């Protein structure tokens, strides 16, 4: 049983190293949140803080042992107009981490309990400030690492999924009421809705739930970093490009073909966020070497799952026939062409060679040099733009609501119950009514009703402390 009467506190800002000066946010929620102005040593406290607290921002000073004082701003949010629905206080301290930790310890010693992971958002859910899907969206927002993931989490937080689920619940409830009313009048031969009409309604509901499942984007996929794969013939400059982009000697660079056998990965920072960059074996149309075949199989599997493919071509390559054949294996919409070793040629020669490549492969290539770093900034900008475009194109359709595994399981259970109702409505309408009621309960479990405490514990334990 959850207890909401006590008051909790946590540091809600990222951890800083000693020696750094930054803003630390201490968040307090509960009926005694504002009592810390009397419990903890606050100097120069505004007089109105000792009276019923109003929403506002107050400049204060915290007194620590040994006559140390820390300036802070107190943001006050009286209940119920706060994130958690309780009295909520945020202390913003611009000081060293050690001083902020001392202030935090002083608050805990005053009798306020340290919050558990996700407990602030959990209280917001339990107090009706958020539904469960929105609470989960908070977690996805905090854990997002690029703009596309943040946008997907924001769509879930805005209540898009909740609105669709509420509409489905209402329609099932309306259908259920007609079926149960028909059961009450069964002995009087009054038919409020025929079995055929019930089946048609269930078919329509099933189609809409299935459409929601089919068109949805999985939050597990959204919250994972997008992957960018380097592809091309052996010695196309892939390994050198990976080292140049990540500023690490991650891949072995050699004139000998087939140096890269395993799939090598590294995190790449772009303007839009992070992605996983991976290098794999150079591709050939045919090979009889067993090790090369295994390396090619691993490369093909990794590239097939990549969000974006950087297809590399050595500008010194004269015969493009084999390259063109391999290039056709990849979708152009998710492929960015890279022409390597541009430092070996003049601007006019590069322009001529790029024209030849475009004629053969039907897309434009970006010229780069890993030795001089020419073109790398342009490559990063174009790659970031492609990643954002790919993610937004995937997620911003009308049906593309972001859902996680729990949502998917609930929707699939509702589909199963609706199917059973359709099978039973003709011969056993009372069983069909039970199935309809269960289908509605499954959908209700997405937001508020019928949530087992163990499920809530699992959901909120994935949050970080202070959120």
C-alpha positions as CSV (number, residue, x, y, z in Angstrom):
1,X,0.0,0.0,0.0
2,X,1.5,3.3,-1.1
3,X,1.9,6.0,1.6
4,X,1.5,9.6,0.3
5,X,1.4,11.3,3.6
6,X,5.2,11.6,4.2
7,X,7.4,14.2,2.6
8,X,10.2,13.2,0.2
9,X,13.4,14.9,-1.1
10,X,15.9,14.2,-3.9
11,X,18.5,15.9,-5.9
12,X,16.9,16.2,-9.4
13,X,19.9,17.6,-11.3
14,X,22.8,15.8,-13.0
15,X,25.8,14.9,-10.8
16,X,28.7,17.3,-11.0
17,X,32.4,16.5,-10.3
18,X,34.2,18.3,-7.5
19,X,35.6,21.6,-8.6
20,X,32.8,22.3,-10.9
21,X,30.4,25.2,-10.3
22,X,26.8,24.7,-11.4
23,X,23.2,24.7,-10.4
24,X,21.9,21.9,-8.2
25,X,18.2,21.4,-8.0
26,X,16.8,19.9,-4.8
27,X,13.1,18.8,-5.1
28,X,10.8,18.3,-2.1
29,X,7.2,17.0,-2.2
30,X,4.6,16.3,0.5
31,X,2.5,17.9,3.2
32,X,5.6,19.2,5.1
33,X,7.5,20.4,2.1
34,X,7.3,24.1,3.1
35,X,8.1,23.3,6.8
36,X,11.8,23.1,5.9
37,X,11.9,26.9,6.2
38,X,11.4,26.4,9.9
39,X,13.4,23.1,10.2
40,X,16.5,24.0,8.2
41,X,18.5,27.2,8.8
42,X,17.3,29.7,6.3
43,X,18.6,33.2,6.8
44,X,16.9,36.3,5.5
45,X,13.8,34.3,4.7
46,X,11.0,36.4,3.3
47,X,8.2,37.0,5.9
48,X,5.6,35.6,3.6
49,X,7.3,32.2,3.7
50,X,6.3,31.8,7.4
51,X,2.6,32.3,6.4
52,X,0.6,30.2,4.0
53,X,2.8,29.7,1.0
54,X,1.9,31.2,-2.4
55,X,3.2,30.1,-5.7
56,X,6.3,32.1,-6.5
57,X,10.1,32.4,-6.5
58,X,12.0,33.6,-3.4
59,X,15.6,34.5,-2.9
60,X,17.0,32.9,0.3
61,X,20.1,31.9,2.1
62,X,20.8,28.5,3.6
63,X,23.0,28.4,6.7
64,X,25.3,25.4,7.1
65,X,27.5,24.4,10.0
66,X,30.7,26.4,10.5
67,X,29.0,29.7,9.5
68,X,28.8,28.7,5.8
69,X,26.0,30.3,3.9
70,X,24.6,29.3,0.4
71,X,22.4,31.5,-1.7
72,X,19.5,29.8,-3.3
73,X,16.2,30.4,-5.1
74,X,13.1,28.7,-3.7
75,X,10.4,27.8,-6.3
76,X,7.1,27.1,-4.4
77,X,4.2,25.2,-5.9
78,X,1.3,24.8,-3.4
79,X,-1.1,21.8,-3.8
80,X,-2.9,20.9,-5.9
81,X,-1.4,23.1,-8.7
82,X,2.0,21.3,-8.8
83,X,3.6,18.4,-10.7
84,X,2.9,15.9,-7.9
85,X,-0.4,17.4,-6.8
86,X,1.1,18.0,-3.4
87,X,3.0,20.9,-1.9
88,X,6.2,21.0,-4.0
89,X,9.3,23.0,-3.4
90,X,12.4,23.3,-5.6
91,X,15.6,24.7,-4.2
92,X,18.0,26.0,-6.9
93,X,21.6,26.3,-5.5
94,X,24.4,27.7,-7.6
95,X,27.4,26.3,-5.7
96,X,30.0,23.6,-5.6
97,X,28.8,20.0,-5.3
98,X,30.2,19.5,-1.8
99,X,28.2,22.5,-0.5
100,X,25.0,21.4,-2.2
101,X,25.5,17.9,-0.7
102,X,25.8,19.5,2.7
103,X,22.6,21.4,2.3
104,X,20.9,18.2,1.1
105,X,22.1,16.2,4.1
106,X,20.8,18.9,6.4
107,X,17.3,18.6,4.9
108,X,17.4,14.8,5.3
109,X,18.5,15.2,8.9
110,X,15.5,17.4,9.6
111,X,13.3,14.4,9.1
112,X,12.4,14.4,5.4
113,X,12.8,11.1,3.6
114,X,14.9,10.6,0.6
115,X,12.8,9.7,-2.5
116,X,13.0,6.4,-4.3
117,X,13.5,6.2,-8.1
118,X,10.5,7.8,-10.0
119,X,8.7,8.6,-6.8
120,X,7.8,12.2,-7.8
121,X,6.2,11.0,-11.0
122,X,4.6,8.1,-9.2
123,X,2.9,10.6,-6.9
124,X,1.8,12.7,-9.9
125,X,0.2,9.5,-11.2
126,X,-1.4,8.4,-7.9
127,X,-2.8,12.0,-7.4
128,X,-4.3,12.0,-10.9
129,X,-2.0,14.6,-12.4
130,X,-0.8,12.2,-15.1
131,X,-2.2,8.9,-16.5
132,X,0.2,6.0,-16.5
133,X,1.1,6.3,-20.2
134,X,2.1,10.0,-19.6
135,X,4.1,8.9,-16.5
136,X,6.0,6.4,-18.7
137,X,6.5,9.2,-21.2
138,X,8.4,11.2,-18.6
139,X,10.8,8.3,-18.2
140,X,11.3,8.1,-22.0
141,X,11.9,11.8,-22.1
142,X,14.6,11.7,-19.4
143,X,16.3,8.8,-21.0
144,X,16.1,10.1,-24.6
145,X,19.5,10.9,-26.3
146,X,18.5,12.7,-29.5
147,X,15.9,15.0,-30.9
148,X,13.8,12.2,-32.6
149,X,13.5,10.3,-29.3
150,X,12.5,13.4,-27.4
151,X,9.8,14.2,-30.0
152,X,8.4,10.6,-29.7
153,X,8.3,10.8,-25.9
154,X,6.6,14.2,-26.1
155,X,3.9,12.8,-28.3
156,X,3.2,10.1,-25.7
157,X,3.3,12.7,-22.9
158,X,0.8,14.9,-24.7
159,X,-1.8,12.2,-24.2
160,X,-2.2,11.0,-27.8
161,X,-2.4,7.3,-26.8
162,X,-4.7,8.0,-23.8
163,X,-7.2,9.8,-26.0
164,X,-7.4,6.9,-28.4
165,X,-7.7,4.4,-25.6
166,X,-10.5,6.4,-23.9
167,X,-12.5,6.5,-27.1
168,X,-12.2,2.7,-27.5
169,X,-13.2,2.2,-23.8
170,X,-16.3,4.3,-24.2
171,X,-17.4,2.4,-27.4
172,X,-16.9,-1.0,-25.7
173,X,-18.8,0.2,-22.7
174,X,-21.7,1.4,-24.9
175,X,-21.7,-1.9,-26.7
176,X,-21.6,-3.8,-23.3
177,X,-24.5,-1.8,-22.0
178,X,-26.7,-2.9,-24.9
179,X,-25.7,-6.5,-24.6
180,X,-26.4,-6.6,-20.9
181,X,-29.7,-4.8,-21.3
182,X,-30.6,-7.4,-23.9
183,X,-29.9,-10.1,-21.3
184,X,-32.3,-8.4,-18.8
185,X,-35.1,-8.4,-21.4
186,X,-34.3,-11.9,-22.9
187,X,-37.4,-13.5,-21.5
188,X,-39.6,-10.7,-23.0
189,X,-38.3,-11.3,-26.5
190,X,-37.0,-7.7,-26.7
191,X,-33.9,-7.4,-28.8
192,X,-32.0,-4.2,-28.3
193,X,-29.1,-5.3,-30.5
194,X,-28.8,-8.4,-32.7
195,X,-25.8,-10.8,-32.5
196,X,-24.9,-9.7,-36.1
197,X,-24.8,-6.0,-35.1
198,X,-22.6,-6.9,-32.0
199,X,-20.2,-8.8,-34.3
200,X,-20.0,-5.9,-36.7
201,X,-19.2,-3.5,-33.8
202,X,-16.6,-5.9,-32.5
203,X,-15.0,-6.2,-35.9
204,X,-14.8,-2.4,-36.2
205,X,-13.2,-2.1,-32.7
206,X,-10.8,-4.9,-33.5
207,X,-9.7,-3.3,-36.7
208,X,-9.0,0.0,-34.9
209,X,-7.0,-1.6,-32.2
210,X,-5.0,-3.7,-34.7
211,X,-4.4,-0.5,-36.7
212,X,-3.1,1.1,-33.6
213,X,-0.7,-1.8,-33.0
214,X,0.4,-2.0,-36.6
215,X,1.0,1.7,-37.0
216,X,2.6,2.3,-33.6
217,X,6.3,2.9,-33.0
218,X,7.8,0.9,-30.2
219,X,9.3,3.0,-27.4
220,X,11.9,0.3,-27.0
221,X,13.1,1.1,-30.5
222,X,12.8,4.9,-30.0
223,X,14.8,4.9,-26.9
224,X,17.6,2.9,-28.4
225,X,20.3,4.9,-30.2
226,X,19.9,5.0,-34.0
227,X,22.6,3.0,-35.8
228,X,24.7,4.2,-38.8
229,X,26.6,1.5,-40.7
230,X,29.7,2.0,-43.0
231,X,29.4,-0.1,-46.1
232,X,31.4,-0.5,-49.3
233,X,34.0,-2.6,-51.1
234,X,37.2,-3.6,-49.2
235,X,39.7,-0.7,-48.9
236,X,36.9,1.9,-49.6
237,X,38.1,4.0,-46.7
238,X,35.5,2.9,-44.2
239,X,37.8,2.2,-41.3
240,X,39.7,5.5,-41.8
241,X,36.3,7.3,-41.8
242,X,35.2,5.7,-38.6
243,X,38.4,6.7,-36.9
244,X,38.1,10.2,-38.2
245,X,34.5,10.7,-37.2
246,X,35.0,9.2,-33.7
247,X,38.5,10.7,-33.1
248,X,39.7,7.3,-32.0
249,X,41.8,4.5,-33.6
250,X,38.8,2.2,-33.4
251,X,39.4,0.4,-36.7
252,X,42.6,-1.0,-38.0
253,X,43.6,0.8,-41.2
254,X,45.7,-1.2,-43.7
255,X,46.2,-1.4,-47.4
256,X,45.7,-5.2,-47.1
257,X,42.1,-6.1,-48.0
258,X,39.9,-7.8,-45.4
259,X,41.5,-6.3,-42.3
260,X,38.1,-5.7,-40.7
261,X,36.3,-9.0,-39.9
262,X,34.2,-8.2,-36.9
263,X,31.5,-5.5,-36.5
264,X,33.1,-2.6,-34.6
265,X,30.9,0.0,-32.9
266,X,31.4,3.4,-31.4
267,X,29.1,6.2,-30.2
268,X,29.1,9.2,-32.5
269,X,28.1,12.7,-31.3
270,X,26.1,14.8,-33.8
271,X,24.1,18.0,-33.5
272,X,20.9,16.1,-33.2
273,X,22.2,13.8,-30.5
274,X,24.0,10.5,-30.4
275,X,24.0,7.5,-32.8
276,X,25.9,4.2,-32.9
277,X,28.4,4.1,-35.8
278,X,29.6,0.7,-36.8
279,X,32.2,-0.6,-39.3
280,X,32.2,-4.0,-40.7
281,X,33.9,-6.1,-43.4
282,X,34.2,-4.8,-46.9
283,X,31.6,-6.4,-49.2
284,X,32.2,-8.6,-52.3
285,X,29.7,-10.2,-54.7
286,X,31.5,-13.6,-54.5
287,X,34.0,-15.1,-52.1
288,X,35.1,-18.7,-51.4
289,X,37.1,-18.0,-48.2
290,X,35.2,-19.3,-45.2
291,X,36.3,-16.5,-42.9
292,X,35.3,-13.9,-45.5
293,X,31.9,-15.5,-45.9
294,X,31.3,-15.3,-42.1
295,X,32.5,-11.7,-42.0
296,X,30.2,-10.8,-44.9
297,X,27.3,-12.5,-43.2
298,X,27.8,-10.5,-40.0
299,X,28.2,-7.3,-42.1
300,X,25.0,-8.0,-44.0
301,X,23.0,-8.6,-40.8
302,X,24.3,-5.4,-39.1
303,X,23.7,-3.3,-42.2
304,X,20.1,-4.6,-42.7
305,X,19.2,-3.2,-39.3
306,X,20.9,0.1,-39.7
307,X,18.9,3.4,-39.6
308,X,21.3,5.0,-42.1
309,X,24.0,3.5,-44.3
310,X,27.1,5.5,-45.3
311,X,28.2,3.9,-48.5
312,X,31.9,4.6,-49.2
313,X,33.6,4.6,-52.6
314,X,37.3,5.2,-53.2
315,X,37.5,8.1,-55.7
316,X,40.5,6.4,-57.3
317,X,38.4,3.5,-58.3
318,X,37.9,3.4,-62.1
319,X,35.6,0.4,-62.6
320,X,32.3,1.0,-60.8
321,X,30.5,-2.2,-62.0
322,X,31.0,-4.2,-58.9
323,X,30.4,-1.2,-56.6
324,X,27.1,-0.4,-58.4
325,X,26.0,-4.0,-58.0
326,X,26.6,-4.0,-54.2
327,X,25.1,-0.5,-53.9
328,X,21.8,-1.7,-55.4
329,X,21.4,-4.0,-52.4
330,X,20.7,-1.0,-50.1
331,X,17.6,1.4,-50.1
332,X,18.6,4.8,-51.5
333,X,16.3,6.6,-49.1
334,X,18.4,5.5,-46.2
335,X,21.8,5.7,-47.9
336,X,24.3,8.5,-47.9
337,X,27.1,8.3,-50.5
338,X,30.6,9.1,-49.4
339,X,33.5,9.6,-51.8
340,X,36.7,9.0,-49.9
341,X,40.3,10.1,-50.5
342,X,39.4,13.5,-52.0
343,X,42.9,14.8,-51.0
344,X,44.4,12.9,-53.9
345,X,42.7,15.0,-56.6
346,X,42.1,18.6,-57.6
347,X,38.7,20.3,-57.4
348,X,38.1,19.8,-61.1
349,X,39.1,16.1,-60.9
350,X,36.8,15.6,-57.9
351,X,33.9,17.1,-59.8
352,X,34.5,14.9,-62.8
353,X,34.8,11.7,-60.7
354,X,31.6,12.6,-58.7
355,X,29.7,13.0,-62.0
356,X,30.9,9.5,-63.1
357,X,29.8,8.0,-59.8
358,X,26.4,9.8,-59.9
359,X,25.8,8.5,-63.5
360,X,26.6,4.9,-62.3
361,X,24.8,4.9,-59.0
362,X,22.1,7.6,-59.5
363,X,22.7,9.6,-56.3
364,X,25.1,12.3,-55.3
365,X,28.2,11.5,-53.2
366,X,29.8,13.7,-50.5
367,X,33.6,14.1,-51.1
368,X,35.7,13.7,-47.9
369,X,39.3,13.2,-46.9
370,X,40.2,11.6,-43.6
371,X,43.8,12.9,-43.9
372,X,42.9,16.6,-44.3
373,X,39.4,16.3,-42.6
374,X,37.9,18.1,-45.7
375,X,34.2,17.5,-46.0
376,X,33.8,15.8,-42.6
377,X,31.8,18.7,-41.1
378,X,29.5,18.7,-44.1
379,X,29.1,14.9,-43.8
380,X,28.1,15.2,-40.1
381,X,25.5,17.9,-40.9
382,X,24.0,15.8,-43.7
383,X,24.0,12.7,-41.5
384,X,22.2,14.5,-38.7
385,X,19.6,15.8,-41.1
386,X,19.0,12.3,-42.5
387,X,18.6,10.8,-39.0
388,X,16.1,13.5,-38.0
389,X,14.2,13.0,-41.2
390,X,14.1,9.2,-40.8
391,X,12.9,9.4,-37.2
392,X,10.3,12.1,-37.8
393,X,9.0,10.4,-40.9
394,X,8.6,7.2,-38.9
395,X,6.9,8.7,-35.9
396,X,4.8,11.6,-37.1
397,X,2.0,9.8,-38.9
398,X,-1.5,10.0,-37.6
399,X,-1.4,6.3,-36.5
400,X,2.2,6.4,-35.3
401,X,1.5,6.6,-31.6
402,X,4.5,5.6,-29.5
403,X,3.8,2.6,-27.3
404,X,6.0,0.3,-25.1
405,X,5.8,-3.4,-24.4
406,X,3.3,-3.0,-21.6
407,X,0.9,-1.0,-23.9
408,X,1.3,-3.6,-26.6
409,X,0.5,-6.5,-24.2
410,X,-2.6,-4.8,-23.0
411,X,-3.9,-4.1,-26.5
412,X,-3.2,-7.6,-27.6
413,X,-5.1,-8.9,-24.5
414,X,-8.1,-6.7,-25.4
415,X,-8.1,-8.1,-28.9
416,X,-8.2,-11.6,-27.6
417,X,-11.2,-10.7,-25.3
418,X,-13.0,-9.1,-28.2
419,X,-12.5,-12.1,-30.4
420,X,-13.9,-14.4,-27.7
421,X,-16.9,-12.0,-27.4
422,X,-17.6,-12.3,-31.1
423,X,-17.4,-16.1,-30.9
424,X,-19.8,-16.4,-28.0
425,X,-22.4,-13.6,-28.7
426,X,-24.8,-15.8,-30.6
427,X,-25.0,-18.9,-28.3
428,X,-23.7,-17.5,-25.0
429,X,-24.4,-13.8,-24.8
430,X,-23.6,-13.7,-21.1
431,X,-20.1,-15.0,-21.8
432,X,-19.7,-12.4,-24.5
433,X,-20.7,-9.7,-22.0
434,X,-18.0,-11.0,-19.6
435,X,-15.4,-10.9,-22.5
436,X,-16.4,-7.3,-23.4
437,X,-16.1,-6.2,-19.8
438,X,-12.6,-7.8,-19.6
439,X,-11.6,-6.1,-22.9
440,X,-12.5,-2.7,-21.4
441,X,-10.6,-3.5,-18.2
442,X,-7.5,-4.4,-20.2
443,X,-7.6,-1.0,-21.9
444,X,-8.4,0.7,-18.6
445,X,-5.2,-0.8,-17.3
446,X,-3.2,1.3,-19.7
447,X,-4.0,4.5,-17.7
448,X,-5.6,4.3,-14.3
449,X,-7.7,1.3,-13.4
450,X,-6.8,-2.3,-12.4
451,X,-3.1,-1.6,-12.0
452,X,-1.4,-4.0,-9.7
453,X,1.1,-2.4,-7.3
454,X,3.8,-4.8,-8.5
455,X,3.4,-3.4,-12.0
456,X,3.7,0.1,-10.7
457,X,6.8,-0.9,-8.8
458,X,8.4,-2.2,-12.0
459,X,7.5,0.8,-14.0
460,X,8.7,3.5,-11.6
461,X,11.8,1.6,-10.6
462,X,13.2,2.3,-14.1
463,X,13.2,6.0,-13.4
464,X,16.2,7.9,-12.0
465,X,16.1,9.4,-8.5
466,X,14.6,12.9,-8.4
467,X,12.1,12.4,-11.3
